[in-house]
């Protein structure tokens, strides 16, 4: 009697425990998927920040050349423009790369 109580029907997990294990597995997969997405979006943001900085530099160089051409056409001495400050690069925030399994 005692043996059947201990080892009988209690060997199989209750339904709510099996459901809880499935929910835990879904949560772990969601963590992994969101970590992958965060890494992708972080790298995209860094790429676009670099692109914006490069395009701003290209526009700045063109504006300086246009100003010099305009000054030369009018016979003026080229004026020295104050250098503009560069746009700071975004700080890289490390993303978690390891997902622990319980």
C-alpha positions as CSV (number, residue, x, y, z in Angstrom):
1,X,0.0,0.0,0.0
2,X,2.7,2.5,1.0
3,X,4.8,1.3,-2.0
4,X,2.0,2.0,-4.4
5,X,1.4,5.5,-2.9
6,X,5.0,6.4,-3.2
7,X,5.9,4.7,-6.5
8,X,2.5,4.0,-8.0
9,X,0.6,6.8,-9.8
10,X,3.0,9.6,-8.6
11,X,5.8,8.6,-11.0
12,X,4.1,10.4,-13.9
13,X,4.1,14.2,-13.7
14,X,0.9,16.0,-13.2
15,X,-0.5,17.8,-16.2
16,X,0.2,21.3,-14.9
17,X,3.9,20.4,-14.4
18,X,4.1,19.2,-18.0
19,X,2.4,22.4,-19.1
20,X,4.7,24.5,-16.9
21,X,7.7,22.7,-18.5
22,X,6.4,23.6,-22.0
23,X,5.9,27.2,-20.9
24,X,9.4,27.3,-19.6
25,X,10.8,26.0,-22.9
26,X,8.8,28.6,-24.8
27,X,10.1,31.4,-22.5
28,X,13.7,30.2,-23.1
29,X,13.2,30.2,-26.9
30,X,11.7,33.7,-26.6
31,X,14.7,34.9,-24.7
32,X,17.0,33.4,-27.4
33,X,15.0,34.9,-30.3
34,X,14.8,38.3,-28.7
35,X,18.6,38.2,-28.0
36,X,19.3,37.4,-31.6
37,X,16.9,40.2,-32.7
38,X,18.6,42.7,-30.3
39,X,22.0,41.9,-31.7
40,X,20.7,42.4,-35.3
41,X,19.1,45.7,-34.5
42,X,22.2,46.9,-32.5
43,X,24.5,46.1,-35.5
44,X,22.0,47.8,-37.8
45,X,21.9,50.9,-35.6
46,X,25.7,51.1,-35.6
47,X,25.9,50.6,-39.4
48,X,23.4,53.5,-40.0
49,X,25.2,55.7,-37.5
50,X,28.4,55.2,-39.4
51,X,26.6,55.8,-42.7
52,X,25.1,59.1,-41.4
53,X,28.5,60.2,-40.2
54,X,30.1,59.5,-43.6
55,X,27.3,61.3,-45.4
56,X,27.5,64.3,-43.2
57,X,31.3,64.4,-43.9
58,X,30.6,64.2,-47.6
59,X,28.1,67.1,-47.5
60,X,30.5,69.2,-45.4
61,X,33.3,68.7,-47.9
62,X,31.0,69.6,-50.8
63,X,29.9,72.7,-49.0
64,X,33.5,73.8,-48.3
65,X,34.4,73.3,-52.0
66,X,31.3,75.2,-53.2
67,X,32.1,78.0,-50.8
68,X,35.7,78.2,-52.2
69,X,34.4,78.1,-55.8
70,X,31.9,80.9,-55.0
71,X,34.6,83.0,-53.3
72,X,37.1,82.4,-56.2
73,X,34.4,83.4,-58.7
74,X,33.8,86.7,-56.9
75,X,37.5,87.4,-56.6
76,X,37.4,87.2,-52.8
77,X,40.1,85.6,-50.7
78,X,38.9,82.3,-49.4
79,X,37.7,82.7,-45.8
80,X,38.6,80.1,-43.3
81,X,35.5,78.5,-41.8
82,X,35.5,77.2,-38.2
83,X,35.8,73.4,-38.2
84,X,32.6,71.7,-37.1
85,X,32.6,69.2,-34.4
86,X,32.2,65.6,-35.5
87,X,29.1,63.7,-34.5
88,X,30.0,61.4,-31.7
89,X,29.8,57.7,-32.5
90,X,27.2,55.8,-30.6
91,X,28.4,53.9,-27.6
92,X,28.2,50.1,-28.1
93,X,26.2,48.4,-25.5
94,X,27.2,44.7,-25.2
95,X,24.3,42.4,-25.6
96,X,24.0,39.1,-23.8
97,X,25.3,36.3,-25.9
98,X,24.8,33.3,-23.6
99,X,21.4,32.0,-22.6
100,X,21.5,29.7,-19.6
101,X,19.3,26.7,-19.4
102,X,18.0,25.7,-16.0
